[in-house]
Amino acid sequence: TAEVLGITPKDFEKVIDAELETYNKWANGEVYAWTLYDENGEIVDGGGDYYSLEEIRAELPEEWQNEKLEDYQTND
């Protein structure tokens, strides 16, 4: 309950809505991962369990921050 978490009922609704949005994305397969490869095709870095491309952008090295990530999407 909101009291247990120490938040107002209005904020509790916001928290529940955010959790439901994340769950719905997970249930519908709207989960992203990323992998960076070097020039030899070897994996350099990567991550997963992201629910938006903006979450991925926050994790990428600086030189990738302005890339149009939609251009790299696959359905693997």
PDB file with one MODEL, atoms N, CA, C and O in Angstrom:
MODEL        1
ATOM      1  N   THR A   1       0.835  -1.184   0.000  1.00  0.00           N
ATOM      2  CA  THR A   1       0.000   0.000   0.000  1.00  0.00           C
ATOM      3  C   THR A   1       0.882   1.250   0.000  1.00  0.00           C
ATOM      4  O   THR A   1       2.089   1.190   0.231  1.00  0.00           O
ATOM      5  N   ALA A   2       0.234   2.377  -0.266  1.00  0.00           N
ATOM      6  CA  ALA A   2       0.960   3.649  -0.298  1.00  0.00           C
ATOM      7  C   ALA A   2       1.571   3.955   1.063  1.00  0.00           C
ATOM      8  O   ALA A   2       2.677   4.489   1.145  1.00  0.00           O
ATOM      9  N   GLU A   3       0.858   3.622   2.120  1.00  0.00           N
ATOM     10  CA  GLU A   3       1.358   3.904   3.465  1.00  0.00           C
ATOM     11  C   GLU A   3       2.635   3.119   3.760  1.00  0.00           C
ATOM     12  O   GLU A   3       3.575   3.653   4.349  1.00  0.00           O
ATOM     13  N   VAL A   4       2.662   1.878   3.359  1.00  0.00           N
ATOM     14  CA  VAL A   4       3.838   1.035   3.592  1.00  0.00           C
ATOM     15  C   VAL A   4       5.050   1.597   2.850  1.00  0.00           C
ATOM     16  O   VAL A   4       6.166   1.581   3.368  1.00  0.00           O
ATOM     17  N   LEU A   5       4.820   2.096   1.629  1.00  0.00           N
ATOM     18  CA  LEU A   5       5.906   2.650   0.841  1.00  0.00           C
ATOM     19  C   LEU A   5       6.245   4.080   1.225  1.00  0.00           C
ATOM     20  O   LEU A   5       7.270   4.619   0.809  1.00  0.00           O
ATOM     21  N   GLY A   6       5.379   4.687   2.021  1.00  0.00           N
ATOM     22  CA  GLY A   6       5.620   6.056   2.454  1.00  0.00           C
ATOM     23  C   GLY A   6       5.390   7.094   1.375  1.00  0.00           C
ATOM     24  O   GLY A   6       6.061   8.125   1.346  1.00  0.00           O
ATOM     25  N   ILE A   7       4.438   6.824   0.483  1.00  0.00           N
ATOM     26  CA  ILE A   7       4.121   7.772  -0.580  1.00  0.00           C
ATOM     27  C   ILE A   7       2.637   8.098  -0.554  1.00  0.00           C
ATOM     28  O   ILE A   7       1.843   7.393   0.069  1.00  0.00           O
ATOM     29  N   THR A   8       2.276   9.171  -1.233  1.00  0.00           N
ATOM     30  CA  THR A   8       0.869   9.575  -1.271  1.00  0.00           C
ATOM     31  C   THR A   8       0.083   8.640  -2.180  1.00  0.00           C
ATOM     32  O   THR A   8       0.661   8.004  -3.061  1.00  0.00           O
ATOM     33  N   PRO A   9      -1.224   8.552  -1.976  1.00  0.00           N
ATOM     34  CA  PRO A   9      -2.041   7.713  -2.866  1.00  0.00           C
ATOM     35  C   PRO A   9      -1.902   8.107  -4.341  1.00  0.00           C
ATOM     36  O   PRO A   9      -1.905   7.238  -5.213  1.00  0.00           O
ATOM     37  N   LYS A  10      -1.780   9.410  -4.627  1.00  0.00           N
ATOM     38  CA  LYS A  10      -1.606   9.860  -6.004  1.00  0.00           C
ATOM     39  C   LYS A  10      -0.299   9.317  -6.582  1.00  0.00           C
ATOM     40  O   LYS A  10      -0.275   8.845  -7.719  1.00  0.00           O
ATOM     41  N   ASP A  11       0.786   9.380  -5.811  1.00  0.00           N
ATOM     42  CA  ASP A  11       2.065   8.843  -6.268  1.00  0.00           C
ATOM     43  C   ASP A  11       2.019   7.324  -6.394  1.00  0.00           C
ATOM     44  O   ASP A  11       2.668   6.745  -7.265  1.00  0.00           O
ATOM     45  N   PHE A  12       1.250   6.685  -5.522  1.00  0.00           N
ATOM     46  CA  PHE A  12       1.095   5.231  -5.582  1.00  0.00           C
ATOM     47  C   PHE A  12       0.488   4.831  -6.928  1.00  0.00           C
ATOM     48  O   PHE A  12       0.923   3.856  -7.540  1.00  0.00           O
ATOM     49  N   GLU A  13      -0.500   5.571  -7.380  1.00  0.00           N
ATOM     50  CA  GLU A  13      -1.105   5.290  -8.685  1.00  0.00           C
ATOM     51  C   GLU A  13      -0.080   5.425  -9.803  1.00  0.00           C
ATOM     52  O   GLU A  13      -0.056   4.613 -10.728  1.00  0.00           O
ATOM     53  N   LYS A  14       0.762   6.441  -9.720  1.00  0.00           N
ATOM     54  CA  LYS A  14       1.800   6.641 -10.728  1.00  0.00           C
ATOM     55  C   LYS A  14       2.774   5.466 -10.749  1.00  0.00           C
ATOM     56  O   LYS A  14       3.178   5.003 -11.816  1.00  0.00           O
ATOM     57  N   VAL A  15       3.148   4.986  -9.559  1.00  0.00           N
ATOM     58  CA  VAL A  15       4.065   3.850  -9.462  1.00  0.00           C
ATOM     59  C   VAL A  15       3.429   2.603 -10.067  1.00  0.00           C
ATOM     60  O   VAL A  15       4.076   1.884 -10.828  1.00  0.00           O
ATOM     61  N   ILE A  16       2.178   2.346  -9.735  1.00  0.00           N
ATOM     62  CA  ILE A  16       1.463   1.178 -10.278  1.00  0.00           C
ATOM     63  C   ILE A  16       1.345   1.293 -11.794  1.00  0.00           C
ATOM     64  O   ILE A  16       1.564   0.312 -12.505  1.00  0.00           O
ATOM     65  N   ASP A  17       0.999   2.485 -12.299  1.00  0.00           N
ATOM     66  CA  ASP A  17       0.885   2.683 -13.747  1.00  0.00           C
ATOM     67  C   ASP A  17       2.213   2.417 -14.449  1.00  0.00           C
ATOM     68  O   ASP A  17       2.241   1.784 -15.505  1.00  0.00           O
ATOM     69  N   ALA A  18       3.304   2.894 -13.872  1.00  0.00           N
ATOM     70  CA  ALA A  18       4.624   2.672 -14.461  1.00  0.00           C
ATOM     71  C   ALA A  18       4.975   1.182 -14.463  1.00  0.00           C
ATOM     72  O   ALA A  18       5.518   0.670 -15.443  1.00  0.00           O
ATOM     73  N   GLU A  19       4.667   0.495 -13.374  1.00  0.00           N
ATOM     74  CA  GLU A  19       4.940  -0.945 -13.297  1.00  0.00           C
ATOM     75  C   GLU A  19       4.111  -1.707 -14.326  1.00  0.00           C
ATOM     76  O   GLU A  19       4.617  -2.631 -14.962  1.00  0.00           O
ATOM     77  N   LEU A  20       2.850  -1.333 -14.497  1.00  0.00           N
ATOM     78  CA  LEU A  20       1.992  -1.990 -15.493  1.00  0.00           C
ATOM     79  C   LEU A  20       2.488  -1.735 -16.909  1.00  0.00           C
ATOM     80  O   LEU A  20       2.438  -2.627 -17.756  1.00  0.00           O
ATOM     81  N   GLU A  21       2.963  -0.533 -17.167  1.00  0.00           N
ATOM     82  CA  GLU A  21       3.506  -0.220 -18.489  1.00  0.00           C
ATOM     83  C   GLU A  21       4.720  -1.089 -18.788  1.00  0.00           C
ATOM     84  O   GLU A  21       4.843  -1.626 -19.888  1.00  0.00           O
ATOM     85  N   THR A  22       5.606  -1.229 -17.826  1.00  0.00           N
ATOM     86  CA  THR A  22       6.795  -2.074 -17.997  1.00  0.00           C
ATOM     87  C   THR A  22       6.383  -3.527 -18.187  1.00  0.00           C
ATOM     88  O   THR A  22       6.910  -4.205 -19.069  1.00  0.00           O
ATOM     89  N   TYR A  23       5.459  -4.010 -17.382  1.00  0.00           N
ATOM     90  CA  TYR A  23       5.003  -5.402 -17.509  1.00  0.00           C
ATOM     91  C   TYR A  23       4.390  -5.643 -18.883  1.00  0.00           C
ATOM     92  O   TYR A  23       4.670  -6.661 -19.515  1.00  0.00           O
ATOM     93  N   ASN A  24       3.559  -4.720 -19.349  1.00  0.00           N
ATOM     94  CA  ASN A  24       2.933  -4.880 -20.667  1.00  0.00           C
ATOM     95  C   ASN A  24       3.968  -4.915 -21.776  1.00  0.00           C
ATOM     96  O   ASN A  24       3.838  -5.702 -22.714  1.00  0.00           O
ATOM     97  N   LYS A  25       4.995  -4.077 -21.686  1.00  0.00           N
ATOM     98  CA  LYS A  25       6.056  -4.105 -22.685  1.00  0.00           C
ATOM     99  C   LYS A  25       6.765  -5.456 -22.661  1.00  0.00           C
ATOM    100  O   LYS A  25       7.042  -6.035 -23.711  1.00  0.00           O
ATOM    101  N   TRP A  26       7.054  -5.953 -21.469  1.00  0.00           N
ATOM    102  CA  TRP A  26       7.702  -7.261 -21.345  1.00  0.00           C
ATOM    103  C   TRP A  26       6.821  -8.356 -21.936  1.00  0.00           C
ATOM    104  O   TRP A  26       7.292  -9.188 -22.711  1.00  0.00           O
ATOM    105  N   ALA A  27       5.536  -8.353 -21.567  1.00  0.00           N
ATOM    106  CA  ALA A  27       4.610  -9.394 -22.019  1.00  0.00           C
ATOM    107  C   ALA A  27       4.418  -9.374 -23.533  1.00  0.00           C
ATOM    108  O   ALA A  27       4.160 -10.414 -24.139  1.00  0.00           O
ATOM    109  N   ASN A  28       4.543  -8.206 -24.143  1.00  0.00           N
ATOM    110  CA  ASN A  28       4.374  -8.076 -25.589  1.00  0.00           C
ATOM    111  C   ASN A  28       5.689  -8.190 -26.356  1.00  0.00           C
ATOM    112  O   ASN A  28       5.717  -7.989 -27.571  1.00  0.00           O
ATOM    113  N   GLY A  29       6.767  -8.506 -25.664  1.00  0.00           N
ATOM    114  CA  GLY A  29       8.056  -8.695 -26.315  1.00  0.00           C
ATOM    115  C   GLY A  29       8.740  -7.406 -26.719  1.00  0.00           C
ATOM    116  O   GLY A  29       9.620  -7.415 -27.580  1.00  0.00           O
ATOM    117  N   GLU A  30       8.354  -6.309 -26.116  1.00  0.00           N
ATOM    118  CA  GLU A  30       8.962  -5.014 -26.437  1.00  0.00           C
ATOM    119  C   GLU A  30      10.170  -4.768 -25.535  1.00  0.00           C
ATOM    120  O   GLU A  30      10.237  -3.778 -24.806  1.00  0.00           O
ATOM    121  N   VAL A  31      11.106  -5.686 -25.607  1.00  0.00           N
ATOM    122  CA  VAL A  31      12.311  -5.627 -24.790  1.00  0.00           C
ATOM    123  C   VAL A  31      13.506  -5.566 -25.742  1.00  0.00           C
ATOM    124  O   VAL A  31      13.583  -6.322 -26.711  1.00  0.00           O
ATOM    125  N   TYR A  32      14.430  -4.661 -25.451  1.00  0.00           N
ATOM    126  CA  TYR A  32      15.571  -4.434 -26.326  1.00  0.00           C
ATOM    127  C   TYR A  32      16.882  -4.898 -25.686  1.00  0.00           C
ATOM    128  O   TYR A  32      17.027  -4.961 -24.465  1.00  0.00           O
ATOM    129  N   ALA A  33      17.819  -5.217 -26.566  1.00  0.00           N
ATOM    130  CA  ALA A  33      19.189  -5.521 -26.156  1.00  0.00           C
ATOM    131  C   ALA A  33      20.108  -4.878 -27.196  1.00  0.00           C
ATOM    132  O   ALA A  33      19.673  -4.543 -28.298  1.00  0.00           O
ATOM    133  N   TRP A  34      21.361  -4.711 -26.840  1.00  0.00           N
ATOM    134  CA  TRP A  34      22.323  -4.149 -27.786  1.00  0.00           C
ATOM    135  C   TRP A  34      23.644  -4.877 -27.675  1.00  0.00           C
ATOM    136  O   TRP A  34      24.003  -5.403 -26.622  1.00  0.00           O
ATOM    137  N   THR A  35      24.365  -4.896 -28.801  1.00  0.00           N
ATOM    138  CA  THR A  35      25.683  -5.511 -28.853  1.00  0.00           C
ATOM    139  C   THR A  35      26.563  -4.659 -29.756  1.00  0.00           C
ATOM    140  O   THR A  35      26.159  -4.298 -30.861  1.00  0.00           O
ATOM    141  N   LEU A  36      27.749  -4.341 -29.294  1.00  0.00           N
ATOM    142  CA  LEU A  36      28.735  -3.639 -30.109  1.00  0.00           C
ATOM    143  C   LEU A  36      29.824  -4.629 -30.519  1.00  0.00           C
ATOM    144  O   LEU A  36      30.326  -5.399 -29.700  1.00  0.00           O
ATOM    145  N   TYR A  37      30.174  -4.590 -31.796  1.00  0.00           N
ATOM    146  CA  TYR A  37      31.208  -5.466 -32.342  1.00  0.00           C
ATOM    147  C   TYR A  37      32.391  -4.630 -32.796  1.00  0.00           C
ATOM    148  O   TYR A  37      32.224  -3.478 -33.197  1.00  0.00           O
ATOM    149  N   ASP A  38      33.586  -5.204 -32.735  1.00  0.00           N
ATOM    150  CA  ASP A  38      34.749  -4.514 -33.286  1.00  0.00           C
ATOM    151  C   ASP A  38      34.843  -4.815 -34.785  1.00  0.00           C
ATOM    152  O   ASP A  38      33.987  -5.505 -35.339  1.00  0.00           O
ATOM    153  N   GLU A  39      35.871  -4.301 -35.426  1.00  0.00           N
ATOM    154  CA  GLU A  39      36.026  -4.468 -36.871  1.00  0.00           C
ATOM    155  C   GLU A  39      36.238  -5.916 -37.287  1.00  0.00           C
ATOM    156  O   GLU A  39      36.110  -6.244 -38.466  1.00  0.00           O
ATOM    157  N   ASN A  40      36.564  -6.793 -36.328  1.00  0.00           N
ATOM    158  CA  ASN A  40      36.740  -8.223 -36.628  1.00  0.00           C
ATOM    159  C   ASN A  40      35.498  -9.042 -36.331  1.00  0.00           C
ATOM    160  O   ASN A  40      35.509 -10.267 -36.457  1.00  0.00           O
ATOM    161  N   GLY A  41      34.433  -8.369 -35.938  1.00  0.00           N
ATOM    162  CA  GLY A  41      33.201  -9.080 -35.625  1.00  0.00           C
ATOM    163  C   GLY A  41      33.154  -9.651 -34.224  1.00  0.00           C
ATOM    164  O   GLY A  41      32.244 -10.409 -33.891  1.00  0.00           O
ATOM    165  N   GLU A  42      34.122  -9.295 -33.402  1.00  0.00           N
ATOM    166  CA  GLU A  42      34.151  -9.761 -32.015  1.00  0.00           C
ATOM    167  C   GLU A  42      33.303  -8.834 -31.143  1.00  0.00           C
ATOM    168  O   GLU A  42      33.308  -7.618 -31.334  1.00  0.00           O
ATOM    169  N   ILE A  43      32.582  -9.410 -30.192  1.00  0.00           N
ATOM    170  CA  ILE A  43      31.748  -8.614 -29.290  1.00  0.00           C
ATOM    171  C   ILE A  43      32.638  -7.789 -28.371  1.00  0.00           C
ATOM    172  O   ILE A  43      33.566  -8.304 -27.747  1.00  0.00           O
ATOM    173  N   VAL A  44      32.332  -6.489 -28.302  1.00  0.00           N
ATOM    174  CA  VAL A  44      33.081  -5.567 -27.463  1.00  0.00           C
ATOM    175  C   VAL A  44      32.298  -5.242 -26.202  1.00  0.00           C
ATOM    176  O   VAL A  44      32.869  -5.151 -25.115  1.00  0.00           O
ATOM    177  N   ASP A  45      31.001  -5.067 -26.346  1.00  0.00           N
ATOM    178  CA  ASP A  45      30.157  -4.671 -25.217  1.00  0.00           C
ATOM    179  C   ASP A  45      28.715  -4.983 -25.570  1.00  0.00           C
ATOM    180  O   ASP A  45      28.397  -5.257 -26.727  1.00  0.00           O
ATOM    181  N   GLY A  46      27.842  -4.942 -24.573  1.00  0.00           N
ATOM    182  CA  GLY A  46      26.426  -5.185 -24.824  1.00  0.00           C
ATOM    183  C   GLY A  46      25.622  -5.130 -23.551  1.00  0.00           C
ATOM    184  O   GLY A  46      26.166  -5.002 -22.454  1.00  0.00           O
ATOM    185  N   GLY A  47      24.324  -5.227 -23.710  1.00  0.00           N
ATOM    186  CA  GLY A  47      23.427  -5.215 -22.561  1.00  0.00           C
ATOM    187  C   GLY A  47      22.027  -5.610 -23.007  1.00  0.00           C
ATOM    188  O   GLY A  47      21.745  -5.695 -24.202  1.00  0.00           O
ATOM    189  N   GLY A  48      21.166  -5.847 -22.044  1.00  0.00           N
ATOM    190  CA  GLY A  48      19.808  -6.257 -22.367  1.00  0.00           C
ATOM    191  C   GLY A  48      18.809  -5.828 -21.321  1.00  0.00           C
ATOM    192  O   GLY A  48      19.152  -5.155 -20.350  1.00  0.00           O
ATOM    193  N   ASP A  49      17.563  -6.227 -21.530  1.00  0.00           N
ATOM    194  CA  ASP A  49      16.444  -5.907 -20.647  1.00  0.00           C
ATOM    195  C   ASP A  49      16.130  -4.423 -20.611  1.00  0.00           C
ATOM    196  O   ASP A  49      15.873  -3.864 -19.545  1.00  0.00           O
ATOM    197  N   TYR A  50      16.151  -3.782 -21.774  1.00  0.00           N
ATOM    198  CA  TYR A  50      15.784  -2.377 -21.891  1.00  0.00           C
ATOM    199  C   TYR A  50      14.385  -2.292 -22.492  1.00  0.00           C
ATOM    200  O   TYR A  50      13.996  -3.123 -23.312  1.00  0.00           O
ATOM    201  N   TYR A  51      13.643  -1.286 -22.078  1.00  0.00           N
ATOM    202  CA  TYR A  51      12.266  -1.137 -22.553  1.00  0.00           C
ATOM    203  C   TYR A  51      12.086   0.052 -23.480  1.00  0.00           C
ATOM    204  O   TYR A  51      10.958   0.378 -23.851  1.00  0.00           O
ATOM    205  N   SER A  52      13.173   0.703 -23.859  1.00  0.00           N
ATOM    206  CA  SER A  52      13.111   1.775 -24.849  1.00  0.00           C
ATOM    207  C   SER A  52      14.508   1.985 -25.416  1.00  0.00           C
ATOM    208  O   SER A  52      15.513   1.624 -24.803  1.00  0.00           O
ATOM    209  N   LEU A  53      14.542   2.577 -26.602  1.00  0.00           N
ATOM    210  CA  LEU A  53      15.837   2.879 -27.207  1.00  0.00           C
ATOM    211  C   LEU A  53      16.568   3.956 -26.424  1.00  0.00           C
ATOM    212  O   LEU A  53      17.798   3.987 -26.424  1.00  0.00           O
ATOM    213  N   GLU A  54      15.845   4.830 -25.765  1.00  0.00           N
ATOM    214  CA  GLU A  54      16.485   5.870 -24.956  1.00  0.00           C
ATOM    215  C   GLU A  54      17.223   5.271 -23.759  1.00  0.00           C
ATOM    216  O   GLU A  54      18.262   5.789 -23.349  1.00  0.00           O
ATOM    217  N   GLU A  55      16.693   4.185 -23.199  1.00  0.00           N
ATOM    218  CA  GLU A  55      17.409   3.500 -22.118  1.00  0.00           C
ATOM    219  C   GLU A  55      18.730   2.942 -22.637  1.00  0.00           C
ATOM    220  O   GLU A  55      19.746   2.987 -21.943  1.00  0.00           O
ATOM    221  N   ILE A  56      18.710   2.419 -23.854  1.00  0.00           N
ATOM    222  CA  ILE A  56      19.940   1.904 -24.448  1.00  0.00           C
ATOM    223  C   ILE A  56      20.920   3.046 -24.674  1.00  0.00           C
ATOM    224  O   ILE A  56      22.104   2.923 -24.361  1.00  0.00           O
ATOM    225  N   ARG A  57      20.434   4.147 -25.214  1.00  0.00           N
ATOM    226  CA  ARG A  57      21.308   5.285 -25.505  1.00  0.00           C
ATOM    227  C   ARG A  57      22.088   5.713 -24.267  1.00  0.00           C
ATOM    228  O   ARG A  57      23.262   6.072 -24.366  1.00  0.00           O
ATOM    229  N   ALA A  58      21.453   5.679 -23.121  1.00  0.00           N
ATOM    230  CA  ALA A  58      22.106   6.086 -21.872  1.00  0.00           C
ATOM    231  C   ALA A  58      23.278   5.170 -21.504  1.00  0.00           C
ATOM    232  O   ALA A  58      24.157   5.572 -20.742  1.00  0.00           O
ATOM    233  N   GLU A  59      23.297   3.962 -22.029  1.00  0.00           N
ATOM    234  CA  GLU A  59      24.348   2.993 -21.706  1.00  0.00           C
ATOM    235  C   GLU A  59      25.465   2.929 -22.740  1.00  0.00           C
ATOM    236  O   GLU A  59      26.527   2.368 -22.471  1.00  0.00           O
ATOM    237  N   LEU A  60      25.234   3.495 -23.911  1.00  0.00           N
ATOM    238  CA  LEU A  60      26.217   3.384 -24.990  1.00  0.00           C
ATOM    239  C   LEU A  60      27.416   4.302 -24.762  1.00  0.00           C
ATOM    240  O   LEU A  60      27.310   5.321 -24.080  1.00  0.00           O
ATOM    241  N   PRO A  61      28.558   3.927 -25.342  1.00  0.00           N
ATOM    242  CA  PRO A  61      29.723   4.816 -25.277  1.00  0.00           C
ATOM    243  C   PRO A  61      29.391   6.164 -25.920  1.00  0.00           C
ATOM    244  O   PRO A  61      28.496   6.260 -26.760  1.00  0.00           O
ATOM    245  N   GLU A  62      30.115   7.182 -25.521  1.00  0.00           N
ATOM    246  CA  GLU A  62      29.846   8.555 -25.965  1.00  0.00           C
ATOM    247  C   GLU A  62      29.776   8.692 -27.488  1.00  0.00           C
ATOM    248  O   GLU A  62      28.932   9.429 -27.998  1.00  0.00           O
ATOM    249  N   GLU A  63      30.634   8.006 -28.208  1.00  0.00           N
ATOM    250  CA  GLU A  63      30.652   8.161 -29.661  1.00  0.00           C
ATOM    251  C   GLU A  63      29.391   7.631 -30.344  1.00  0.00           C
ATOM    252  O   GLU A  63      29.185   7.883 -31.531  1.00  0.00           O
ATOM    253  N   TRP A  64      28.559   6.913 -29.622  1.00  0.00           N
ATOM    254  CA  TRP A  64      27.308   6.390 -30.172  1.00  0.00           C
ATOM    255  C   TRP A  64      26.085   7.171 -29.700  1.00  0.00           C
ATOM    256  O   TRP A  64      24.966   6.834 -30.087  1.00  0.00           O
ATOM    257  N   GLN A  65      26.257   8.180 -28.897  1.00  0.00           N
ATOM    258  CA  GLN A  65      25.132   8.890 -28.294  1.00  0.00           C
ATOM    259  C   GLN A  65      24.200   9.553 -29.308  1.00  0.00           C
ATOM    260  O   GLN A  65      23.006   9.676 -29.036  1.00  0.00           O
ATOM    261  N   ASN A  66      24.699   9.979 -30.456  1.00  0.00           N
ATOM    262  CA  ASN A  66      23.863  10.683 -31.432  1.00  0.00           C
ATOM    263  C   ASN A  66      23.417   9.806 -32.595  1.00  0.00           C
ATOM    264  O   ASN A  66      22.836  10.305 -33.559  1.00  0.00           O
ATOM    265  N   GLU A  67      23.681   8.520 -32.516  1.00  0.00           N
ATOM    266  CA  GLU A  67      23.265   7.602 -33.579  1.00  0.00           C
ATOM    267  C   GLU A  67      21.750   7.449 -33.604  1.00  0.00           C
ATOM    268  O   GLU A  67      21.093   7.513 -32.565  1.00  0.00           O
ATOM    269  N   LYS A  68      21.205   7.248 -34.791  1.00  0.00           N
ATOM    270  CA  LYS A  68      19.778   6.950 -34.942  1.00  0.00           C
ATOM    271  C   LYS A  68      19.620   5.439 -34.710  1.00  0.00           C
ATOM    272  O   LYS A  68      19.794   4.639 -35.630  1.00  0.00           O
ATOM    273  N   LEU A  69      19.293   5.070 -33.482  1.00  0.00           N
ATOM    274  CA  LEU A  69      19.283   3.658 -33.091  1.00  0.00           C
ATOM    275  C   LEU A  69      18.261   2.835 -33.864  1.00  0.00           C
ATOM    276  O   LEU A  69      18.428   1.625 -34.013  1.00  0.00           O
ATOM    277  N   GLU A  70      17.222   3.466 -34.348  1.00  0.00           N
ATOM    278  CA  GLU A  70      16.210   2.745 -35.125  1.00  0.00           C
ATOM    279  C   GLU A  70      16.821   2.093 -36.366  1.00  0.00           C
ATOM    280  O   GLU A  70      16.331   1.067 -36.839  1.00  0.00           O
ATOM    281  N   ASP A  71      17.888   2.692 -36.889  1.00  0.00           N
ATOM    282  CA  ASP A  71      18.550   2.141 -38.080  1.00  0.00           C
ATOM    283  C   ASP A  71      19.240   0.812 -37.802  1.00  0.00           C
ATOM    284  O   ASP A  71      19.571   0.078 -38.733  1.00  0.00           O
ATOM    285  N   TYR A  72      19.459   0.498 -36.536  1.00  0.00           N
ATOM    286  CA  TYR A  72      20.187  -0.720 -36.167  1.00  0.00           C
ATOM    287  C   TYR A  72      19.276  -1.818 -35.626  1.00  0.00           C
ATOM    288  O   TYR A  72      19.753  -2.893 -35.261  1.00  0.00           O
ATOM    289  N   GLN A  73      17.998  -1.565 -35.572  1.00  0.00           N
ATOM    290  CA  GLN A  73      17.073  -2.544 -34.990  1.00  0.00           C
ATOM    291  C   GLN A  73      16.966  -3.797 -35.842  1.00  0.00           C
ATOM    292  O   GLN A  73      16.924  -3.734 -37.070  1.00  0.00           O
ATOM    293  N   THR A  74      16.924  -4.934 -35.163  1.00  0.00           N
ATOM    294  CA  THR A  74      16.635  -6.221 -35.802  1.00  0.00           C
ATOM    295  C   THR A  74      15.592  -6.917 -34.942  1.00  0.00           C
ATOM    296  O   THR A  74      15.310  -6.478 -33.827  1.00  0.00           O
ATOM    297  N   ASN A  75      15.033  -7.974 -35.443  1.00  0.00           N
ATOM    298  CA  ASN A  75      14.024  -8.729 -34.703  1.00  0.00           C
ATOM    299  C   ASN A  75      14.561 -10.078 -34.248  1.00  0.00           C
ATOM    300  O   ASN A  75      13.829 -11.067 -34.236  1.00  0.00           O
ATOM    301  N   ASP A  76      15.821 -10.121 -33.878  1.00  0.00           N
ATOM    302  CA  ASP A  76      16.444 -11.371 -33.444  1.00  0.00           C
ATOM    303  C   ASP A  76      15.918 -11.810 -32.102  1.00  0.00           C
ATOM    304  O   ASP A  76      16.335 -12.846 -31.584  1.00  0.00           O
TER     305      ASP A  76
ENDMDL
END
